[in-house]
């Protein structure tokens, strides 16, 4: 289907920041290797369970050949992260606000409120994108957004976004590649 599979920990019940450094390194390696074995391609990106990292995580990811992370909720454009010793990773946008888990589950928002928030977020980024590209992450969990009483709302929001000229629905890998090809420098 052209989907990209990211590393996301071996399990959601044991986060990287709950592990000893060597256990964390091995867990990252196993996670990436297992995905490569099952999909035929080693992930270039990582989104840690709970967005949790340690002081070692970025080094371990870079050592495994990961090119980008989505754990940092800090901008609407990619940026380089200098992780020392000449190593760097790209941070790509991720959203804790346009995310069905905190929006619908934690804050008890409705699907109509979530759709409205997606549209408002898009409108702002679309206007700003006229001068310089923007990335809008819509973070979804099938057990929340995929239920029958919510999925039509997601269809409505995606339809609204798709109705605008110049919108690109891209994977993280595609975003990073395009950003690097645009001449991004450190």
FIKOLLUM-745370 format. One record per residue: residue in one letter; x, y, z of N, C-alpha, C, O in turn. Coordinates in steps of 0.05 Angstrom, whole numbers, plus 5000, padded with zeros to 4 digits. Atoms other than C-alpha are relative to their C-alpha. Layout:
BEGIN
PT torfi   nu   nv   nw  cau  cav  caw   cu   cv   cw   ou   ov   ow
PT     a    X    Y    Z    X    Y    Z    X    Y    Z    X    Y    Z
...
END
This chain:
BEGIN
PT torfi   nu   nv   nw  cau  cav  caw   cu   cv   cw   ou   ov   ow
PT     x 5016 4976 5000 5000 5000 5000 5017 5025 5000 5006 5047 5000
PT     x 4982 4977 5000 5061 5046 5000 5003 5012 5028 5012 5035 5031
PT     x 4997 4989 4972 5059 5054 5076 5029 4997 5009 5044 4981 4999
PT     x 4974 5001 4987 5121 5066 5116 4997 4990 5028 4979 4998 5043
PT     x 5000 5011 4973 5135 5026 5179 5023 5012 5015 5046 5011 5007
PT     x 4980 4988 4982 5172 5062 5235 5006 4981 5023 4990 4964 5030
PT     x 4995 5013 4974 5206 5035 5296 4983 5013 5021 4980 5037 5021
PT     x 5017 4989 4979 5161 5042 5356 5002 4984 5026 4983 4981 5041
PT     x 4995 5017 4976 5192 4998 5411 4990 4971 4995 4974 4966 4977
PT     x 5009 5028 5001 5184 4923 5421 4972 4997 5011 4957 4980 5002
PT     x 5026 5001 4987 5123 4936 5464 4993 5027 5011 5011 5043 5017
PT     x 5009 4975 4989 5082 4994 5487 4999 5000 5031 4995 5020 5043
PT     x 5001 5002 4970 5085 4968 5559 5027 5004 5013 5028 5006 5038
PT     x 4974 4994 4988 5160 4979 5568 5014 5020 4982 5023 5014 4960
PT     x 4989 4978 5015 5186 5046 5545 5031 5001 5003 5042 4989 5022
PT     x 4971 4999 5000 5259 5062 5530 5010 5013 5026 5031 5005 5036
PT     x 4991 4987 4976 5264 5107 5591 4996 4983 5025 5002 4992 5047
PT     x 5003 5019 4978 5247 5047 5635 5021 4978 4999 5020 4959 5014
PT     x 4980 5021 5004 5307 5007 5611 5028 5010 5008 5033 5034 5008
PT     x 4972 4993 4997 5380 5005 5629 5012 5005 4973 5002 4995 4953
PT     x 4989 4992 5026 5425 5033 5574 5006 4976 4981 4998 4977 4957
PT     x 4994 5023 5018 5449 4965 5546 4974 4986 4991 4972 4977 4969
PT     x 5026 5012 5007 5378 4937 5549 4986 5017 4978 4974 5007 4960
PT     x 5012 4982 5019 5354 4999 5511 5012 4997 4972 4998 4994 4952
PT     x 4986 5003 5025 5407 4992 5457 4992 4974 4986 4986 4974 4962
PT     x 5008 5026 5011 5390 4918 5447 4971 5000 4991 4964 4989 4970
PT     x 5029 4999 5007 5315 4932 5446 4996 5015 4974 4981 5006 4957
PT     x 5002 4984 5025 5323 4985 5392 5009 4982 4976 4996 4981 4956
PT     x 4989 5017 5021 5366 4937 5351 4980 4978 4992 4976 4972 4969
PT     x 5019 5021 5006 5316 4880 5358 4975 5010 4986 4965 4997 4967
PT     x 5024 4989 5012 5257 4924 5341 5005 5005 4970 4989 4997 4953
PT     x 4994 4993 5027 5289 4950 5277 5005 4975 4983 4997 4973 4960
PT     x 4995 5025 5014 5314 4880 5257 4975 4985 4994 4972 4973 4973
PT     x 5024 5015 5004 5247 4848 5267 4982 5013 4979 4971 4999 4962
PT     x 5015 4986 5021 5212 4901 5225 5012 4995 4972 4998 4989 4953
PT     x 4987 5005 5026 5264 4892 5170 4995 4972 4991 4991 4967 4967
PT     x 5004 5028 5007 5256 4817 5172 4972 4994 4990 4968 4978 4972
PT     x 5028 5005 5007 5180 4820 5167 4991 5017 4975 4975 5008 4960
PT     x 5009 4982 5021 5174 4879 5118 5019 5000 4976 5012 5008 4954
PT     x 4980 4999 5021 5238 4871 5077 5015 5026 4999 5032 5030 4981
PT     x 4987 4974 5000 5261 4941 5095 5004 5010 5028 4985 5011 5044
PT     x 4994 4989 4974 5296 4969 5156 4989 5028 5002 4993 5044 4984
PT     x 5012 4973 4997 5259 5030 5183 5022 5022 4999 5044 5019 5010
PT     x 4983 4976 4999 5291 5098 5170 4991 5020 5021 5005 5039 5027
PT     x 5011 4981 4980 5247 5131 5222 4992 4986 5026 4990 4961 5027
PT     x 5006 5011 4974 5230 5122 5295 4980 5019 5014 4983 5044 5013
PT     x 5019 4985 4983 5171 5144 5339 4997 4982 5024 4983 4962 5024
PT     x 4999 5017 4976 5183 5117 5409 4973 4999 5014 4958 5018 5014
PT     x 5025 5003 4984 5126 5090 5451 5000 5022 5021 5020 5026 5036
PT     x 5002 4979 4981 5102 5147 5494 5018 5024 4995 5021 5041 5012
PT     x 4980 4980 5007 5152 5192 5458 5023 5000 5019 5037 5020 5022
PT     x 4980 5001 4979 5199 5169 5512 5028 4994 4989 5032 4977 4972
PT     x 4971 5004 5007 5275 5174 5503 5016 5002 5025 5007 5011 5046
PT     x 4980 4996 4979 5336 5172 5547 5023 5017 4988 5021 5026 4965
PT     x 4977 4985 5010 5402 5209 5540 5015 4984 4979 5032 4995 4965
PT     x 4986 5018 5019 5426 5149 5498 4984 4995 4974 4996 4986 4954
PT     x 5017 5009 5022 5367 5139 5451 5009 5009 4973 5011 4993 4954
PT     x 4993 4989 5027 5388 5185 5394 5026 4988 4990 5028 4982 4966
PT     x 4975 5013 5009 5458 5155 5393 4995 4972 4991 5005 4964 4970
PT     x 5006 5028 5008 5431 5084 5391 4985 5000 4973 4991 4982 4956
PT     x 5014 4999 5025 5383 5103 5335 5018 5006 4977 5017 4993 4956
PT     x 4981 4993 5021 5437 5136 5294 5019 4977 4994 5025 4971 4971
PT     x 4982 5023 5004 5483 5076 5305 4986 4978 4984 4999 4962 4970
PT     x 5016 5020 5015 5427 5032 5276 4992 5009 4972 4979 4995 4957
PT     x 5006 4991 5027 5421 5075 5214 4974 5015 4997 4965 5021 4975
PT     x 5025 4985 5001 5357 5111 5233 5007 5029 4991 5027 5040 5000
PT     x 4995 4974 5010 5353 5177 5196 4984 5022 5013 4993 5045 5015
PT     x 5017 4979 4988 5297 5213 5231 4984 4989 5024 4979 4965 5026
PT     x 5016 5006 4977 5256 5215 5295 4976 5019 5000 4977 5041 4990
PT     x 5025 4984 4998 5185 5240 5308 4992 5003 5030 4969 5009 5035
PT     x 5006 4999 4972 5190 5241 5384 4999 5029 5011 4990 5033 5034
PT     x 4998 4973 4989 5200 5316 5390 4977 5017 4989 4976 5023 4965
PT     x 5023 4984 5008 5136 5357 5388 5008 5029 5003 5002 5043 5022
PT     x 4988 4974 4996 5170 5422 5373 4999 5019 4976 5006 5042 4979
PT     x 5001 4982 5023 5159 5450 5303 4981 4989 4979 4972 4966 4981
PT     x 5016 5010 5022 5119 5445 5239 5017 4998 4974 5006 4997 4952
PT     x 4981 5005 5022 5181 5437 5195 5022 4982 5011 5028 4983 5035
PT     x 4978 5017 4990 5237 5386 5198 5024 5017 5008 5026 5040 4999
PT     x 4975 4986 4993 5303 5406 5230 5020 4979 5008 5014 4957 5016
PT     x 4978 5018 4992 5371 5375 5244 5003 5001 5030 5000 5021 5042
PT     x 4992 5003 4971 5389 5350 5313 5029 4991 5001 5035 4969 4991
PT     x 4972 5008 4996 5463 5350 5329 5001 4983 5025 4996 4993 5047
PT     x 5000 5018 4977 5472 5290 5374 5029 4994 5009 5033 4976 5025
PT     x 4972 5002 4991 5548 5297 5381 5016 4980 4984 5005 4963 4970
PT     x 4981 5018 5014 5609 5261 5353 4995 5000 4970 4999 4979 4957
PT     x 5005 4998 5029 5590 5285 5283 4975 4987 4991 4970 4985 4967
PT     x 5025 5013 5007 5524 5249 5285 4976 5019 5002 4976 5037 5019
PT     x 5024 4984 4999 5457 5281 5270 4977 4984 4990 4980 4965 4974
PT     x 5025 5011 5009 5386 5261 5260 4981 5023 4991 4986 5046 4999
PT     x 5021 4980 5007 5327 5297 5229 4976 4996 5018 4968 4973 5022
PT     x 5025 5001 4985 5268 5313 5273 4978 5008 4981 4979 5029 4968
PT     x 5023 4993 5016 5202 5312 5236 4976 5005 5018 4975 4994 5040
PT     x 5022 4992 4983 5138 5342 5262 4982 4976 5008 4976 4958 4993
PT     x 5020 5018 4988 5092 5301 5307 4982 5018 5017 4991 5039 5026
PT     x 5018 4983 4985 5031 5328 5342 4988 4986 5024 4978 4964 5021
PT     x 5015 5010 4977 5005 5317 5411 4972 5012 5002 4955 5002 5016
PT     x 5027 4987 5000 4946 5363 5397 4982 4988 4979 4959 4982 4984
PT     x 5016 5013 5022 4922 5334 5330 5007 4970 5002 5020 4959 4984
PT     x 4994 5028 4993 4926 5264 5360 4975 4989 5013 4966 4999 5034
PT     x 5026 5011 4989 4865 5221 5372 5002 4990 5028 4982 4991 5043
PT     x 4998 5012 4973 4892 5190 5436 4996 5022 5021 4977 5019 5037
PT     x 5006 4980 4980 4898 5253 5479 4974 5015 4995 4960 5022 5014
PT     x 5024 4984 5006 4842 5289 5443 4974 4985 5007 4957 4996 5021
PT     x 5025 5014 4996 4789 5235 5445 5000 4984 5026 4979 4982 5039
PT     x 4999 5019 4977 4812 5188 5500 5005 5015 5026 4991 5013 5046
PT     x 4992 4987 4975 4847 5231 5552 4983 5024 5006 4974 5027 5029
PT     x 5016 4976 4995 4808 5296 5544 4970 4997 4994 4955 5016 4998
PT     x 5028 5006 5005 4742 5264 5524 4988 5019 4979 4964 5026 4981
PT     x 5011 4983 5022 4735 5307 5461 4982 4983 4983 4983 4958 4983
PT     x 5017 5014 5018 4683 5289 5410 5013 4999 4972 5032 5013 4967
PT     x 4989 5002 5027 4696 5269 5338 4995 5026 4985 5012 5034 4969
PT     x 5005 4975 5013 4664 5334 5315 5020 5021 5008 5030 5037 4992
PT     x 4980 4981 4991 4712 5374 5358 5028 4993 4988 5043 5011 4981
PT     x 4975 5008 5011 4771 5333 5332 5001 5008 4970 5022 5018 4961
PT     x 5001 4992 5029 4750 5345 5259 5004 5030 4998 5019 5039 4981
PT     x 4997 4971 5001 4744 5419 5273 5028 5009 5006 5039 5027 4993
PT     x 4972 4994 4993 4813 5421 5305 5018 4993 4977 5036 5009 4971
PT     x 4984 5007 5024 4843 5384 5245 4998 5021 4979 5018 5030 4967
PT     x 5004 4980 5021 4812 5434 5197 5013 5027 5007 5025 5039 4990
PT     x 4987 4974 4991 4835 5495 5238 5030 4998 4998 5043 5017 4989
PT     x 4971 5003 5002 4905 5467 5243 5009 5001 4971 5028 5015 4964
PT     x 4994 5000 5028 4906 5454 5169 4999 5028 4988 5017 5037 4974
PT     x 5003 4973 5011 4880 5524 5152 5024 5018 5007 5034 5032 4989
PT     x 4977 4983 4991 4936 5557 5192 5025 4991 4985 5039 5008 4974
PT     x 4976 5009 5013 4991 5513 5164 4999 5004 4970 5020 5009 4957
PT     x 5003 4996 5029 4964 5518 5093 5006 5029 4993 5021 5035 4974
PT     x 4994 4972 5005 4966 5594 5097 5030 5006 5004 5042 5019 4987
PT     x 4971 4996 4996 5037 5593 5126 5016 4986 4978 5037 4996 4971
PT     x 4986 5015 5020 5057 5542 5074 5002 5014 4973 5017 5005 4956
PT     x 4998 4985 5025 5047 5592 5018 5028 5012 4998 5038 5017 4975
PT     x 4973 4988 5000 5115 5621 5038 5022 4979 5003 5043 4981 4991
PT     x 4980 5021 4995 5151 5558 5062 4984 4975 5009 4967 4977 5026
PT     x 5015 5025 4994 5127 5486 5066 4996 4994 5029 5013 5001 5046
PT     x 5006 5008 4973 5095 5459 5129 4992 4971 5000 4983 4960 4980
PT     x 5007 5028 4996 5084 5389 5156 4978 4999 5020 4980 5011 5042
PT     x 5021 5003 4981 5019 5371 5189 4997 4970 5006 4989 4954 4988
PT     x 5003 5027 4991 5019 5307 5228 4972 4996 5011 4963 5012 5028
PT     x 5025 5007 4988 4952 5275 5243 5005 4972 5012 5008 4952 4997
PT     x 4991 5024 4986 4968 5222 5295 4975 4983 5008 4958 4993 5023
PT     x 5024 5017 4997 4918 5164 5296 5006 4973 5011 5028 4962 5007
PT     x 4999 5027 4988 4906 5099 5332 4975 4985 4991 4953 4994 4997
PT     x 5023 5013 5012 4860 5049 5296 4978 4993 5021 4954 4995 5014
PT     x 5021 5007 4980 4825 5028 5361 4984 5024 5009 4963 5020 5021
PT     x 5015 4976 4993 4803 5100 5371 4986 5012 4976 4961 5015 4976
PT     x 5012 4986 5023 4792 5133 5304 4986 4981 4981 4968 4989 4966
PT     x 5011 5019 5019 4774 5069 5267 4973 4988 5008 4962 4972 4993
PT     x 5026 5010 4992 4710 5055 5305 4978 5013 4982 4982 5035 4973
PT     x 5020 4991 5019 4646 5063 5264 4990 5029 5005 4984 5043 4986
PT     x 5011 4973 4994 4621 5126 5300 5020 5023 4996 5013 5046 4999
PT     x 4980 4979 5004 4687 5163 5287 5012 5001 4972 5020 5023 4963
PT     x 4985 5001 5025 4714 5141 5220 4990 5020 4979 5006 5030 4963
PT     x 5010 4981 5019 4668 5185 5179 5011 5028 5005 5014 5044 4987
PT     x 4989 4974 4994 4695 5245 5216 5029 5003 4989 5036 5024 4978
PT     x 4973 4999 5012 4766 5227 5195 4998 5003 4970 5013 5018 4958
PT     x 5004 4997 5029 4741 5218 5123 4994 5029 4993 5004 5039 4973
PT     x 5007 4972 5005 4711 5288 5127 5024 5018 5001 5029 5034 4984
PT     x 4976 4983 4996 4775 5319 5153 5020 4996 4977 5031 5015 4966
PT     x 4981 5006 5022 4819 5284 5101 4989 5011 4974 5005 5022 4957
PT     x 5012 4989 5024 4771 5303 5046 5003 5030 4998 5008 5041 4977
PT     x 4996 4971 4999 4774 5376 5068 5028 5007 4992 5033 5025 4976
PT     x 4972 4995 5006 4850 5375 5066 5006 4995 4971 5019 5011 4958
PT     x 4994 5007 5028 4852 5340 4999 4987 5018 4980 4996 5019 4956
PT     x 5013 4981 5019 4806 5392 4968 5016 5025 4994 5008 5041 4977
PT     x 4983 4976 5004 4862 5444 4971 5023 4993 4981 5034 4971 4982
PT     x 4977 5004 5018 4914 5453 4917 5026 4999 5014 5030 5012 5035
PT     x 4972 5001 4990 4986 5435 4930 5004 4984 5025 5026 4986 5037
PT     x 4997 5016 4976 4974 5388 4988 5013 4973 4992 5005 4961 4972
PT     x 4986 5025 5006 5020 5328 4990 4997 4982 5024 5005 4988 5047
PT     x 5002 5020 4979 5003 5266 5031 5025 4983 4998 5028 4968 4979
PT     x 4973 5012 5001 5072 5239 5047 5006 4984 5025 4996 4989 5046
PT     x 4989 5015 4977 5107 5188 5091 5022 5017 5012 5032 5036 5000
PT     x 4977 4987 4987 5160 5210 5140 5025 4999 4983 5040 5018 4980
PT     x 4976 5004 5017 5214 5182 5095 4999 5019 4975 5019 5030 4968
PT     x 5003 4982 5022 5187 5222 5036 5004 5029 5008 5016 5044 4993
PT     x 4997 4973 4990 5184 5285 5077 5030 5006 5005 5040 5027 4996
PT     x 4972 4995 4994 5256 5278 5101 5016 5001 4974 5033 5018 4971
PT     x 4986 5000 5025 5281 5261 5031 4996 5026 4985 5015 5038 4975
PT     x 5005 4974 5014 5247 5322 5000 5013 5023 5014 5023 5041 5001
PT     x 4988 4978 4984 5271 5367 5056 5030 5001 4996 5041 5022 4992
PT     x 4971 5001 5004 5343 5344 5048 5007 5008 4971 5026 5022 4967
PT     x 4995 4992 5028 5339 5352 4972 4995 5029 4995 5005 5040 4975
PT     x 5006 4971 5003 5313 5423 4981 5024 5017 5007 5023 5041 5003
PT     x 4976 4985 4992 5381 5442 5007 5002 5006 5029 5017 5024 5038
PT     x 4999 4997 4971 5370 5437 5082 5029 4997 5009 5042 4978 5001
PT     x 4973 5001 4989 5435 5451 5118 4999 5001 5030 4981 5011 5042
PT     x 4998 5001 4971 5458 5441 5188 5013 5025 5010 5017 5028 5034
END
